[in-house]
Amino acid sequence: MIQSFLNKKSEFSQNIGKLFFSNVLYQAFLYGAHFYIIKHYLPKDYGIFTLVVSLSSIVSVLFTLRLDLAYVSNKSNKKARILILGLIFQVAALWVLSTFSAFLYVFSFKEKIEYVLLPTAGVIISFSHVLTAYLVRQKKFFYSGLLLILKSSFFLGSMLTLSYLTHCSSSLYFSRFFGYFSATLVIFLIQKHWKLNIKELSKIKTKFLFRYFSLFKRLLRENWRYIFFNTPYSLIGLFSRDSAILLFAYFGDFQTSGYLALIKTVFNAPIYFISSSLSSVIHKESAEHLGSPCFSEKIINTSVFIFKLAWIPVLFLFLEGEELFKFFLGEKWSQAGHYASILSPALFLFLFSSWTGRIFDVAKKQKISFLIQIFFDTVTVIFIFYLVKFKFNNSVIIYCLMLLNSAYHITYVYNAFKISDVSLKLFFKKIKPSAVLILFLAILVCFTYCFFSSFIEKLALVSILYVCFLNQSLRRKKC
């Protein structure tokens, strides 16, 4: 029994490691491209930046459902057919909504008509995420890693070309469209039809379209009730996550809206990075071992590891967010750093709630997850609308947004842990042995801040402390 547990634990760690490693190169390219474009081109037009980033929320909405397409591999599973139908309608509804919003923006502010194409780019990006998740679910890590590398290569090349030719913010997202579409096409041909020649591709396309629309028609007739549940819920979630961005833009404050959009772009990427590395593995483990001591221990160990990995960077963001943005992105983005420091507690909690949602799915407690999200989404939208409309101070609005988001993440994680019989006492007990070291490092950082005035010196100090802390934590884990 002990040997079986160790083998399962090793497999759990290996699967997470494979997914984590396959994303590293892609995230490195993505961050480099974002920082390059944001620093050189975006500050001159906050309105366009707000529109572009808000439309890219199609990706973040579908990110939570992209793994569901993997159920298609099991033909006998009726849930698979329902989920793929919901995914199709979700893409269609969001594409119509985003295109309509883009048309309104273009004709209201007399901007370039090319921005209307951005929703289509978002849809292609979303399906690329679906394909990646499907390959991961089938344990084809080579193809999923290759897909991410191709995305990065196509994305970087087209980004540099378009940004040089157009000098506008849309180049970043058109580059993502080109990179994702090209990589998806290449992987499809390699994995499924690498032996076929060019003449046979037209037959494949015709056959695929016929099967796709026949499936769509049948599923529409059989599972129409699911549409009315899934699509409104997804649209509410979409608007809630971007409520502050969209409402500030609606009431004419494009500058603050652009700041918040930048924060979302920069900090949601690593969170989704961790989520994508954990979600599929957690889904598989919870399906097999939900409620067992083995599963509870894995959840606790994963949560403790994320806590140790993230608390020092989040603390530094809280203390030096304004200087951090000024150093990497320039003086014009320093106010965005101020807002990021306010939102840092919610960002930290998001690291835990982003992957625990799979527990609700496996335990068939989706109604609890649905009620929690709908309640906090509705309260957030109404509250932020009221504050922005009556022109409260922007910092007050951001503080309220942080408190609402933090309350949501805490409630969500607490219920997920409760369903899976994870003991919060054991979680805090596992953190406790390093509490003395955490306190010592916090005192040392605060003490040193009194003597170092340069941001580079502070960044170097915190980086050294962070490496020492991780080294000590990993060494203790091995022991």
TITOR-287628 format. One line per 4 residues: their letters; for each residue x, y, z of C-alpha. Coordinates in Angstrom, 2 decimals. Layout:
N
a = X,Y,Z ~ ...
***
This chain:
479
miqs = 0.00,0.00,0.00 ~ 2.82,2.40,0.91 ~ 4.65,1.63,-2.34 ~ 1.43,2.18,-4.33
flnk = 0.92,5.56,-2.66 ~ 4.50,6.62,-3.44 ~ 4.09,5.58,-7.07 ~ 0.86,7.56,-7.40
ksef = 2.47,10.57,-5.75 ~ 5.41,10.35,-8.12 ~ 3.09,10.13,-11.15 ~ 1.13,13.13,-9.84
sqni = 4.32,15.20,-9.56 ~ 5.60,14.06,-12.95 ~ 2.37,14.99,-14.74 ~ 2.40,18.47,-13.19
gklf = 6.08,18.83,-14.06 ~ 5.50,17.91,-17.72 ~ 2.68,20.42,-18.08 ~ 4.60,23.09,-16.20
fsnv = 7.73,22.67,-18.33 ~ 5.82,22.64,-21.63 ~ 4.43,26.11,-20.82 ~ 7.71,27.78,-19.83
lyqa = 8.94,28.74,-23.31 ~ 5.51,29.93,-24.38 ~ 5.11,32.14,-21.30 ~ 8.61,33.58,-21.76
flyg = 7.83,34.62,-25.35 ~ 4.42,35.94,-24.31 ~ 5.82,38.14,-21.57 ~ 8.62,39.45,-23.74
ahfy = 6.19,40.40,-26.49 ~ 3.73,42.04,-24.08 ~ 6.40,44.15,-22.42 ~ 7.90,45.18,-25.77
iikh = 4.56,46.29,-27.24 ~ 3.25,47.92,-24.06 ~ 6.43,49.88,-23.42 ~ 6.86,51.20,-26.97
ylpk = 3.41,51.56,-28.52 ~ 0.39,51.25,-26.25 ~ 0.63,54.32,-23.97 ~ -0.38,56.71,-26.74
dygi = -3.92,55.30,-26.95 ~ -5.52,53.95,-23.78 ~ -8.90,53.57,-25.44 ~ -7.74,51.11,-28.06
ftlv = -5.72,49.24,-25.45 ~ -8.82,48.90,-23.28 ~ -10.88,47.57,-26.17 ~ -8.25,45.09,-27.29
vsls = -7.63,43.63,-23.84 ~ -11.33,43.49,-22.98 ~ -12.08,41.56,-26.16 ~ -9.33,39.11,-25.33
sivs = -11.46,38.10,-22.32 ~ -13.02,35.57,-24.68 ~ -9.91,33.53,-24.00 ~ -10.15,33.85,-20.23
vlft = -13.83,32.84,-20.23 ~ -13.29,29.78,-22.38 ~ -10.14,28.89,-20.45 ~ -12.25,27.44,-17.64
lrld = -14.19,25.19,-20.06 ~ -11.52,24.27,-22.57 ~ -10.76,20.91,-20.91 ~ -14.36,19.82,-21.29
layv = -13.84,19.13,-24.97 ~ -11.58,16.26,-23.93 ~ -14.71,14.30,-22.99 ~ -15.31,13.85,-26.72
snks = -12.82,10.98,-26.62 ~ -15.45,9.00,-24.69 ~ -18.27,8.59,-27.21 ~ -20.63,6.95,-24.72
nkka = -20.52,9.87,-22.32 ~ -23.62,12.02,-22.82 ~ -22.03,14.77,-20.75 ~ -19.35,15.10,-23.41
rili = -21.92,15.95,-26.08 ~ -23.60,18.48,-23.80 ~ -20.32,20.17,-22.97 ~ -19.17,20.49,-26.56
lgli = -22.55,21.97,-27.47 ~ -22.23,24.52,-24.68 ~ -18.72,25.36,-25.85 ~ -19.90,25.94,-29.42
fqva = -22.73,28.22,-28.34 ~ -20.45,30.02,-25.91 ~ -18.00,30.87,-28.67 ~ -20.80,32.01,-30.96
alwv = -22.48,34.19,-28.32 ~ -19.25,35.83,-27.20 ~ -18.16,36.40,-30.79 ~ -21.43,38.19,-31.61
lstf = -21.24,40.27,-28.42 ~ -17.61,41.24,-28.95 ~ -18.09,42.05,-32.64 ~ -21.08,44.25,-31.84
safl = -19.05,46.06,-29.14 ~ -16.16,46.55,-31.55 ~ -18.46,48.03,-34.22 ~ -19.88,50.46,-31.65
yvfs = -16.39,51.47,-30.61 ~ -15.17,51.97,-34.17 ~ -18.12,54.10,-35.26 ~ -18.30,56.05,-31.99
fkek = -14.63,56.97,-31.74 ~ -13.79,56.80,-35.47 ~ -10.96,54.34,-34.99 ~ -9.67,51.84,-37.52
ieyv = -12.12,49.24,-38.79 ~ -9.44,46.55,-38.34 ~ -10.33,46.26,-34.64 ~ -13.61,44.59,-35.58
llpt = -11.57,41.53,-36.54 ~ -10.24,41.13,-33.00 ~ -13.16,38.97,-31.75 ~ -12.46,36.50,-34.54
agvi = -8.85,36.37,-33.40 ~ -10.08,35.67,-29.87 ~ -12.21,32.75,-31.08 ~ -9.24,31.19,-32.90
isfs = -7.11,31.63,-29.78 ~ -9.78,29.93,-27.69 ~ -9.97,26.90,-29.95 ~ -6.18,26.68,-29.84
hvlt = -6.42,26.42,-26.05 ~ -9.03,23.69,-26.49 ~ -6.73,21.72,-28.79 ~ -3.84,22.07,-26.33
aylv = -6.01,20.84,-23.47 ~ -7.24,17.92,-25.56 ~ -3.68,16.81,-26.33 ~ -2.73,17.10,-22.66
rqkk = -5.79,15.09,-21.60 ~ -4.77,12.35,-24.02 ~ -1.27,12.43,-22.42 ~ 0.30,13.50,-25.72
ffys = 2.72,15.84,-24.00 ~ 5.06,15.92,-27.00 ~ 2.38,17.35,-29.28 ~ 1.09,19.77,-26.65
glll = 4.62,21.02,-26.02 ~ 5.27,21.30,-29.76 ~ 2.04,23.27,-30.15 ~ 3.16,25.76,-27.48
ilks = 6.60,26.14,-29.06 ~ 5.07,26.76,-32.50 ~ 2.68,29.30,-30.99 ~ 5.62,31.13,-29.46
sffl = 7.68,31.13,-32.65 ~ 4.87,32.27,-34.97 ~ 3.70,34.78,-32.38 ~ 7.12,36.37,-31.86
gsml = 7.91,36.62,-35.57 ~ 4.58,38.12,-36.58 ~ 4.59,40.44,-33.56 ~ 7.94,41.96,-34.50
tlsy = 6.90,42.33,-38.15 ~ 3.47,43.86,-37.52 ~ 4.61,46.17,-34.73 ~ 7.36,47.50,-37.00
lthc = 4.98,48.03,-39.94 ~ 1.87,49.34,-38.16 ~ 3.15,50.85,-34.89 ~ -0.19,50.22,-33.21
sssl = -1.47,48.14,-30.33 ~ -3.52,45.81,-32.51 ~ -0.32,44.22,-33.79 ~ 0.02,42.26,-30.55
yfsr = -3.36,40.58,-30.88 ~ -3.22,40.07,-34.63 ~ 0.12,38.38,-33.94 ~ -1.54,36.08,-31.42
ffgy = -4.19,35.27,-34.00 ~ -1.61,34.42,-36.64 ~ 0.61,32.45,-34.26 ~ -2.19,30.41,-32.72
fsat = -3.92,29.68,-36.01 ~ -0.70,28.62,-37.74 ~ 0.44,26.45,-34.85 ~ -2.98,24.79,-34.55
lvif = -3.02,24.02,-38.27 ~ 0.49,22.58,-38.20 ~ -0.22,20.35,-35.19 ~ -3.48,19.15,-36.75
liqk = -1.65,18.12,-39.90 ~ 1.23,16.50,-38.01 ~ -0.86,14.52,-35.55 ~ -3.77,13.45,-37.74
hwkl = -2.91,13.68,-41.42 ~ 0.84,13.99,-41.79 ~ 0.89,11.29,-44.51 ~ -1.72,12.99,-46.70
nike = -0.83,15.19,-49.66 ~ -2.26,18.58,-50.55 ~ -4.95,17.24,-52.92 ~ -6.53,15.13,-50.18
lski = -6.95,18.08,-47.81 ~ -10.06,19.32,-49.63 ~ -11.74,15.94,-49.07 ~ -10.83,16.06,-45.39
ktkf = -12.25,19.56,-45.07 ~ -15.57,18.61,-46.71 ~ -15.93,15.47,-44.62 ~ -15.06,17.34,-41.42
lfry = -17.57,20.14,-42.06 ~ -20.35,17.66,-42.87 ~ -19.74,15.69,-39.66 ~ -19.40,18.86,-37.60
fslf = -22.72,20.38,-38.70 ~ -24.61,17.09,-38.43 ~ -23.32,16.70,-34.87 ~ -24.22,20.31,-34.10
krll = -27.77,19.86,-35.40 ~ -28.34,16.69,-33.40 ~ -26.93,18.13,-30.18 ~ -28.98,21.28,-30.59
renw = -32.13,19.19,-30.76 ~ -31.21,16.93,-27.83 ~ -29.65,19.33,-25.34 ~ -31.18,22.74,-25.94
ryif = -31.80,23.32,-22.19 ~ -28.08,23.39,-21.46 ~ -27.63,26.45,-23.68 ~ -29.90,28.60,-21.56
fntp = -27.93,27.68,-18.46 ~ -24.38,27.87,-19.74 ~ -24.34,30.89,-22.05 ~ -25.89,33.53,-19.73
ysli = -23.70,32.29,-16.88 ~ -20.57,32.65,-19.04 ~ -21.56,36.13,-20.22 ~ -22.18,37.28,-16.63
glfs = -18.80,35.91,-15.63 ~ -17.15,37.64,-18.59 ~ -18.63,41.02,-17.68 ~ -17.86,40.57,-13.97
rdsa = -14.18,39.83,-14.52 ~ -13.86,42.91,-16.72 ~ -16.50,45.03,-14.98 ~ -14.09,47.69,-13.73
illf = -12.29,47.87,-17.10 ~ -15.50,48.17,-19.10 ~ -17.28,50.55,-16.71 ~ -14.36,52.98,-16.50
ayfg = -14.25,52.98,-20.31 ~ -18.04,53.41,-20.53 ~ -17.94,56.51,-18.31 ~ -15.05,57.99,-20.29
dfqt = -12.05,57.25,-18.04 ~ -9.99,55.37,-20.63 ~ -6.78,55.98,-18.74 ~ -7.82,54.11,-15.57
sgyl = -9.46,51.46,-17.72 ~ -6.18,50.97,-19.56 ~ -4.27,50.70,-16.27 ~ -6.57,47.93,-15.04
alik = -6.39,46.15,-18.39 ~ -2.60,46.20,-18.17 ~ -2.71,44.67,-14.67 ~ -4.97,41.92,-15.94
tvfn = -2.74,41.22,-18.93 ~ 0.48,41.06,-16.91 ~ -0.65,39.19,-13.79 ~ -3.38,36.85,-15.03
apiy = -0.94,35.12,-17.38 ~ 1.17,33.43,-14.64 ~ -2.00,32.53,-12.72 ~ -3.54,30.83,-15.75
fiss = -0.12,29.29,-16.32 ~ -0.30,27.59,-12.91 ~ -3.96,26.77,-13.41 ~ -3.35,25.04,-16.74
slss = -0.53,23.02,-15.20 ~ -2.69,21.84,-12.32 ~ -6.30,21.65,-13.53 ~ -6.14,18.54,-15.70
vihk = -4.02,16.66,-13.17 ~ -6.29,17.67,-10.27 ~ -9.32,16.64,-12.33 ~ -7.90,13.16,-12.92
esae = -6.75,12.71,-9.31 ~ -10.01,13.93,-7.81 ~ -12.01,11.63,-10.09 ~ -10.08,8.64,-8.72
hlgs = -9.32,9.59,-5.12 ~ -11.77,12.32,-4.03 ~ -12.27,12.20,-0.26 ~ -9.33,9.87,0.39
pcfs = -6.39,10.84,2.68 ~ -4.09,10.48,-0.33 ~ -5.97,13.14,-2.32 ~ -6.28,15.50,0.67
ekii = -2.55,15.33,1.26 ~ -1.81,16.12,-2.39 ~ -4.12,19.14,-2.33 ~ -2.55,20.43,0.89
ntsv = 1.02,19.91,-0.36 ~ 0.21,21.66,-3.64 ~ -1.40,24.60,-1.82 ~ 1.52,24.93,0.59
fifk = 3.99,24.86,-2.32 ~ 2.09,27.62,-4.16 ~ 1.98,29.66,-0.95 ~ 5.74,29.37,-0.46
lawi = 6.39,30.06,-4.13 ~ 4.27,33.22,-4.33 ~ 4.22,35.08,-1.02 ~ 7.53,36.95,-1.42
pvlf = 6.81,38.23,-5.00 ~ 3.30,39.28,-3.92 ~ 4.67,41.07,-0.84 ~ 7.20,42.89,-3.03
lfle = 4.42,43.86,-5.46 ~ 2.39,45.19,-2.53 ~ 5.31,47.29,-1.24 ~ 6.89,48.41,-4.53
geel = 4.22,48.00,-7.21 ~ 4.51,51.56,-8.46 ~ 8.30,51.44,-8.75 ~ 8.13,47.99,-10.35
fkff = 5.91,49.20,-13.19 ~ 7.94,52.38,-13.58 ~ 11.18,50.39,-13.87 ~ 9.95,47.85,-16.45
lgek = 7.35,49.84,-18.41 ~ 8.25,53.48,-17.92 ~ 7.01,56.49,-15.95 ~ 3.69,56.63,-17.81
wsqa = 2.58,53.29,-16.28 ~ 3.50,54.00,-12.63 ~ -0.14,54.59,-11.65 ~ -0.96,51.10,-12.91
ghya = 1.63,49.82,-10.45 ~ -0.16,51.66,-7.64 ~ -3.42,49.91,-8.52 ~ -1.60,46.57,-8.83
sils = -0.23,46.92,-5.30 ~ -3.79,47.46,-4.03 ~ -5.05,44.38,-5.90 ~ -2.13,42.15,-4.84
palf = -4.03,40.30,-2.02 ~ -6.77,39.29,-4.48 ~ -4.16,38.22,-7.03 ~ -2.51,36.04,-4.38
lflf = -5.80,34.34,-3.48 ~ -6.56,33.82,-7.17 ~ -3.58,31.46,-7.28 ~ -5.57,29.02,-5.13
sswt = -9.07,29.42,-6.56 ~ -7.96,29.16,-10.21 ~ -7.46,25.37,-10.11 ~ -9.73,24.16,-7.28
grif = -12.84,24.49,-9.46 ~ -12.22,20.99,-10.83 ~ -13.17,19.59,-7.42 ~ -16.71,20.95,-7.81
dvak = -17.01,19.25,-11.22 ~ -15.90,15.83,-10.04 ~ -17.99,15.94,-6.84 ~ -21.04,16.99,-8.93
kqki = -21.44,20.12,-6.82 ~ -21.52,22.54,-9.76 ~ -24.57,24.25,-8.28 ~ -22.52,25.41,-5.28
sfli = -19.81,26.76,-7.58 ~ -22.45,28.39,-9.78 ~ -24.20,30.11,-6.83 ~ -20.94,31.41,-5.36
qiff = -19.80,32.87,-8.67 ~ -23.16,34.34,-9.65 ~ -23.60,35.99,-6.24 ~ -20.19,37.64,-6.18
dtvt = -20.31,38.49,-9.90 ~ -23.65,40.26,-9.50 ~ -22.59,42.14,-6.36 ~ -19.30,43.19,-7.98
vifi = -20.94,44.53,-11.15 ~ -23.62,46.49,-9.25 ~ -21.21,47.87,-6.67 ~ -18.54,48.95,-9.17
fylv = -21.18,50.50,-11.43 ~ -22.49,52.58,-8.53 ~ -19.01,53.74,-7.46 ~ -17.86,54.64,-10.97
kfkf = -21.11,56.38,-11.91 ~ -21.03,58.65,-8.86 ~ -17.32,59.39,-9.41 ~ -15.79,58.04,-6.23
nnsv = -12.03,58.25,-5.93 ~ -10.35,55.67,-8.16 ~ -8.29,54.25,-5.30 ~ -11.46,53.71,-3.25
iiyc = -13.03,51.83,-6.17 ~ -9.94,49.63,-6.56 ~ -9.90,48.87,-2.81 ~ -13.56,47.82,-2.98
lmll = -12.84,45.66,-6.02 ~ -9.98,44.00,-4.14 ~ -12.16,43.25,-1.09 ~ -14.96,41.78,-3.21
nsay = -12.58,39.62,-5.23 ~ -10.77,38.46,-2.08 ~ -14.08,37.48,-0.45 ~ -15.01,35.50,-3.55
hity = -11.70,33.61,-3.70 ~ -11.78,32.77,0.02 ~ -15.37,31.50,-0.18 ~ -14.64,29.48,-3.30
vyna = -11.50,27.80,-1.93 ~ -13.11,27.13,1.47 ~ -16.04,25.29,-0.13 ~ -13.76,23.35,-2.50
fkis = -11.63,22.21,0.45 ~ -14.74,21.32,2.44 ~ -16.13,19.16,-0.39 ~ -12.84,17.28,-0.76
dvsl = -12.43,16.82,3.03 ~ -9.23,18.86,3.08 ~ -8.39,20.04,6.59 ~ -7.60,23.75,6.81
klff = -5.98,23.11,10.20 ~ -3.51,20.75,8.56 ~ -2.84,23.33,5.83 ~ -1.95,26.03,8.38
kkik = 0.00,23.48,10.41 ~ 2.18,22.71,7.38 ~ 2.82,26.42,6.85 ~ 3.62,26.95,10.55
psav = 7.14,25.37,10.54 ~ 8.29,28.09,8.15 ~ 6.48,30.88,10.02 ~ 9.63,31.79,11.97
lilf = 11.63,32.06,8.75 ~ 8.86,34.11,7.13 ~ 8.82,36.51,10.08 ~ 12.62,36.78,10.01
lail = 12.64,37.55,6.28 ~ 9.83,40.10,6.66 ~ 11.72,41.91,9.42 ~ 14.94,41.79,7.40
vcft = 13.21,43.21,4.31 ~ 11.58,46.03,6.30 ~ 14.85,46.80,8.12 ~ 16.86,46.87,4.90
ycff = 14.30,49.13,3.21 ~ 15.34,51.85,5.66 ~ 18.89,51.82,4.27 ~ 18.35,51.14,0.56
ssfi = 16.71,53.87,-1.50 ~ 17.43,52.55,-5.02 ~ 14.80,50.28,-6.54 ~ 17.46,48.08,-8.15
ekla = 19.08,47.49,-4.75 ~ 15.71,46.55,-3.24 ~ 14.93,44.24,-6.16 ~ 18.32,42.54,-5.84
lvsi = 17.88,42.11,-2.07 ~ 14.40,40.60,-2.39 ~ 15.58,38.30,-5.21 ~ 18.42,36.97,-3.05
lyvc = 16.08,36.41,-0.09 ~ 13.57,34.71,-2.36 ~ 16.16,32.28,-3.74 ~ 17.42,31.51,-0.23
flnq = 13.89,30.90,1.02 ~ 13.03,28.55,-1.86 ~ 16.30,26.68,-1.41 ~ 15.59,26.22,2.30
slrr = 12.00,25.10,1.64 ~ 12.96,22.56,-1.02 ~ 15.80,21.19,1.11 ~ 13.42,20.71,4.03
kkc = 10.97,18.95,1.74 ~ 13.65,16.50,0.60 ~ 14.61,15.79,4.18
***
